[in-house]
Amino acid sequence: MMGPEQEAQRALFYKFSVEDHVPSGHILRAIDSVIDLSGAHKHLTEYYSSTGRKID
């Protein structure tokens, strides 16, 4: 290869699973089973760009 030595590119995408990282007895699992946040997206929509991150 010609030119400067290339560093290995970090993974562009990665896999992350909350199930793999939050212990089964953690308090957040108990809270999740009681609180319904499904309507939160509707109330927060105005803060999200339709095409990605907003540039300030």
Distance bins in CASP14 RR format, pairs under 12 A and 6 or more apart:
PFRMAT RR
TARGET T0000
AUTHOR 0000-0000-0000
RMODE 2
METHOD distances of the structure
MODEL  1
15 21 0 0 0 0 0 1 0 0 0 0 0
16 22 0 0 0 0 0 1 0 0 0 0 0
18 24 0 0 0 0 0 1 0 0 0 0 0
18 26 0 0 0 0 0 1 0 0 0 0 0
18 28 0 0 0 0 1 0 0 0 0 0 0
18 29 0 0 0 0 1 0 0 0 0 0 0
18 32 0 0 0 0 1 0 0 0 0 0 0
19 26 0 0 0 0 0 1 0 0 0 0 0
19 28 0 0 0 0 0 1 0 0 0 0 0
19 29 0 0 0 0 1 0 0 0 0 0 0
19 32 0 0 0 0 0 1 0 0 0 0 0
21 28 0 0 0 0 0 1 0 0 0 0 0
21 29 0 0 0 0 0 1 0 0 0 0 0
22 28 1 0 1 0 0 0 0 0 0 0 0
22 29 1 0 0 1 0 0 0 0 0 0 0
22 30 0 0 0 0 0 1 0 0 0 0 0
22 31 0 0 0 0 0 1 0 0 0 0 0
22 32 0 0 0 0 1 0 0 0 0 0 0
23 29 0 0 0 0 1 0 0 0 0 0 0
23 30 0 0 0 0 0 1 0 0 0 0 0
24 30 0 0 0 0 0 1 0 0 0 0 0
25 31 0 0 0 0 0 1 0 0 0 0 0
25 32 0 0 0 0 0 1 0 0 0 0 0
25 33 0 0 0 0 0 1 0 0 0 0 0
26 32 0 0 0 0 1 0 0 0 0 0 0
26 33 0 0 0 0 0 1 0 0 0 0 0
27 33 0 0 0 0 0 1 0 0 0 0 0
27 34 0 0 0 0 0 1 0 0 0 0 0
28 34 0 0 0 0 0 1 0 0 0 0 0
28 35 0 0 0 0 0 1 0 0 0 0 0
29 35 0 0 0 0 0 1 0 0 0 0 0
31 37 0 0 0 0 1 0 0 0 0 0 0
32 38 0 0 0 0 0 1 0 0 0 0 0
37 43 0 0 0 0 0 1 0 0 0 0 0
37 44 0 0 0 0 0 1 0 0 0 0 0
39 45 0 0 0 0 0 1 0 0 0 0 0
40 47 0 0 0 0 0 1 0 0 0 0 0
40 48 0 0 0 0 0 1 0 0 0 0 0
41 47 0 0 0 0 0 1 0 0 0 0 0
41 48 0 0 0 0 1 0 0 0 0 0 0
42 48 0 0 0 0 0 1 0 0 0 0 0
46 54 0 0 0 0 0 1 0 0 0 0 0
47 53 0 0 0 0 0 1 0 0 0 0 0
47 54 0 0 0 0 1 0 0 0 0 0 0
48 54 0 0 0 0 1 0 0 0 0 0 0
49 55 0 0 0 0 1 0 0 0 0 0 0
49 56 0 0 0 0 0 1 0 0 0 0 0
END
